[in-house]
Amino acid sequence: MHIPDNYLSPATCAVMGAVMVPVWAVAVRKVRTEVSNARVPLLGIGAAFSFLLMMFNVPLPGGTTGHAVGGTLLAVLLGPWSACISISIALLVQALMFGDGGILAFGANCFNMAFVIPFLGYVLFSVIRDVSKGRRAEYAGLAAGSYISISVAALCAAIELGVQPLLFRGPSGLPLYFPWPISVSIPAMVLPHLAVAGVAEAIFTVAIFTFIKRVSPGTISAAPKPRFRGVYALLVALVCLSPLGLLASGTAWGEWGIGEIGKMVGYVPEGMRRGFSFRALFPDYAVTGMSGVIGYVISAITGAAVLVITFKLIGLARRENRRKALT
């Protein structure tokens, strides 16, 4: 679901970025006013959870792969606005450090995964929990919200990709960017998510929520000073298990290199061939000179650490600013 650069036209990227700017602005304001300094590190932990879950690729029908996002999980744990910030930062780290998702397509990827999933998932979870009541309703809401929201996010990505050949063609009549129309992109992305990826998202969401509720209930109950020890242990476990994501062979649908595109359609769209290029530090979560497994683990450690430390520093800066304001 990570749309690479040059799959979308610059105009599409600009529109999607413009859509996300007010969302980020409100999210930052909400976090600043509603999240205590003691709970700010939890946003970093949530971002690390999302980052690591997206490394666990699962095989999808048709020989492609997909992954969970954890958007509904974070929305329930942190609130949807905080989840939006956490997942956006996780996607930024993925794009800049690992080349997973485009720089120009950052707004589109955030709309799909940091906006649609947490907000839709949270609404569905809240409705089912409040209407049905009880513990089973809570878990049913988690499962339904996570399953439906990631499938809708896949639909949004499919539409963004599928409108490209309709709107942007060169003088020859050939598509300038993503070459397949909506009639291909929607079933190719949505059906595998309904069949497999959505199920994986629901399983991860319910399992992690159950674990956190048992080892760190203050995280869920919004305790002023939650204890994160058990949550950190889960992060370490996910890092150690991250190489399981390498077992799924194939490339996620719509995330091929331009060479693969050329082989599949017989040409490389001009916008892709002449488009924006960026070299990430650890492309595809690989480390030069290391085996695939070791490189994947190093990438998992690096990404998770960057996210956790970033939000810890934000929390410390906020605490220091408040101390200065009171003196």
Residue pairs with C-beta under 8 A, 6 or more apart in sequence:
1 66
1 67
1 69
1 109
1 112
1 113
1 153
1 154
1 157
1 189
1 252
2 54
2 91
2 94
2 100
2 101
2 102
2 109
2 252
2 255
3 101
3 102
3 105
3 108
3 109
3 112
3 157
3 160
3 161
3 254
3 255
4 101
4 102
4 105
4 255
5 102
5 103
5 104
5 105
5 275
5 276
5 277
5 278
6 102
6 104
6 177
6 258
6 271
6 272
6 275
6 276
7 102
7 105
7 161
7 164
7 177
7 178
7 254
7 272
8 16
8 102
8 104
8 105
8 108
8 160
8 161
8 164
8 177
8 178
9 164
9 167
9 168
9 176
9 177
9 271
10 104
11 168
12 108
12 160
12 163
12 164
12 167
13 102
13 104
13 105
13 107
13 108
16 105
16 107
16 108
16 111
16 160
17 106
17 107
17 108
18 107
19 107
19 111
20 88
20 107
20 110
20 111
20 114
20 115
23 84
23 115
24 84
24 85
24 88
26 81
27 81
27 82
27 84
27 85
27 88
28 85
30 79
30 81
30 82
31 40
31 43
31 81
31 82
31 85
34 79
34 81
35 43
35 82
36 224
37 315
37 318
37 319
37 322
38 224
38 225
38 226
38 315
39 222
39 224
39 226
40 311
40 312
40 314
40 315
40 318
41 228
41 308
41 311
41 312
41 315
42 77
42 78
42 219
42 226
42 228
42 311
43 78
43 82
43 85
43 86
43 311
44 86
44 307
44 308
44 309
44 310
44 311
44 312
44 314
45 228
45 231
45 232
45 235
45 308
45 311
46 70
46 74
46 77
46 78
46 82
46 83
46 86
46 87
47 86
47 87
47 89
47 90
47 93
47 307
47 308
47 311
48 90
48 235
48 303
48 304
48 307
48 308
49 70
49 73
49 74
49 208
49 234
49 235
49 238
50 69
50 70
50 71
50 74
50 86
50 87
50 90
51 90
51 93
51 94
51 303
51 304
51 307
52 235
52 238
52 239
52 242
52 300
52 303
52 304
53 67
53 68
53 69
53 70
53 204
53 238
54 67
54 68
54 69
54 70
54 90
54 94
54 100
55 67
55 242
55 245
55 285
55 296
55 299
55 300
56 67
56 68
56 200
56 204
56 241
56 242
56 244
56 245
57 65
57 66
57 67
57 245
57 246
57 247
57 248
57 252
58 65
58 66
58 67
58 68
58 196
58 197
58 200
58 248
59 65
59 196
59 248
59 249
59 250
60 66
60 192
60 193
60 195
60 196
60 197
60 253
61 191
61 192
61 195
61 196
62 188
62 192
62 253
63 249
63 250
64 192
64 250
64 251
64 252
64 253
65 248
65 249
65 250
65 251
65 252
66 192
66 193
66 196
66 197
66 200
66 252
67 197
67 200
67 245
67 252
68 150
68 197
68 200
68 201
68 204
68 205
69 87
69 113
69 117
69 150
69 153
69 201
70 87
70 201
70 204
70 205
70 208
71 83
71 87
71 113
71 114
71 116
71 117
71 118
71 121
71 146
71 149
71 150
71 153
72 117
72 118
72 121
72 122
72 124
72 125
72 142
72 145
72 146
72 149
72 201
72 205
73 142
73 146
73 204
73 205
73 208
73 209
74 82
74 83
74 86
74 87
74 118
75 83
75 117
75 118
75 119
75 121
75 122
75 125
76 121
76 122
76 125
76 142
76 209
76 220
77 83
77 209
77 212
77 219
77 220
78 86
79 122
80 118
80 119
80 122
83 114
83 118
83 122
84 114
84 115
84 118
84 119
85 114
87 110
87 113
87 114
87 117
87 118
88 110
88 114
89 307
89 310
89 311
90 303
90 307
91 101
91 106
91 109
91 110
91 113
91 114
92 106
93 303
93 306
93 307
94 100
94 101
94 303
95 101
95 102
95 103
95 106
95 109
95 280
96 103
96 280
96 281
97 280
97 281
97 282
97 299
97 302
97 303
97 306
98 280
98 281
98 282
98 283
98 284
98 285
98 299
98 303
99 278
99 279
99 280
99 282
99 283
99 284
100 280
100 284
100 285
101 109
102 109
102 276
102 278
103 276
103 278
104 276
108 157
108 160
111 156
112 153
112 154
112 156
112 157
112 160
113 153
116 149
116 152
116 153
116 156
117 149
117 150
117 152
117 153
118 149
120 145
120 148
120 149
120 152
121 145
121 146
121 148
121 149
121 150
122 145
123 145
124 141
124 144
124 145
124 148
124 149
125 138
125 141
125 142
125 144
125 145
126 141
127 141
128 137
128 140
128 141
128 144
128 145
129 137
129 138
129 141
131 137
132 140
132 141
139 206
139 209
139 210
142 202
142 205
142 206
142 209
143 202
143 205
143 206
144 202
145 205
146 198
146 201
146 202
146 204
146 205
146 206
147 198
147 199
147 201
147 202
148 198
150 193
150 197
150 198
150 201
151 190
151 193
151 194
151 197
151 198
154 189
154 190
154 193
154 197
155 186
155 189
155 190
157 189
157 254
158 182
158 185
158 186
158 188
158 189
158 190
158 254
159 182
159 185
159 186
161 178
161 180
161 185
161 189
161 254
162 178
162 180
162 181
162 182
162 183
162 184
162 185
162 186
163 182
164 175
164 176
164 177
164 178
164 179
165 175
165 177
165 178
165 179
165 180
165 181
166 181
166 182
168 175
168 176
168 177
168 271
169 175
169 176
170 176
170 270
174 267
174 269
174 270
175 269
176 269
176 270
176 271
176 272
177 269
177 271
177 272
178 185
178 254
178 269
179 261
179 265
179 269
180 188
185 254
188 253
188 254
189 253
189 254
192 253
208 234
209 220
211 230
211 234
212 219
212 220
212 230
212 231
212 234
213 220
214 230
215 229
215 230
215 231
215 233
215 234
216 226
216 227
216 228
216 229
216 230
216 231
217 223
218 225
218 226
218 227
219 226
219 228
219 231
235 304
235 308
238 300
238 304
239 297
239 300
239 301
239 304
240 297
242 296
242 297
242 300
243 292
243 293
243 296
243 297
245 296
246 292
246 293
246 296
251 260
256 264
258 268
258 272
258 273
259 268
261 268
261 269
261 272
262 268
282 295
282 298
282 299
282 302
285 295
285 296
285 299
285 300
286 292
286 295
286 296
286 299
287 294
287 295
287 298
287 299
290 298
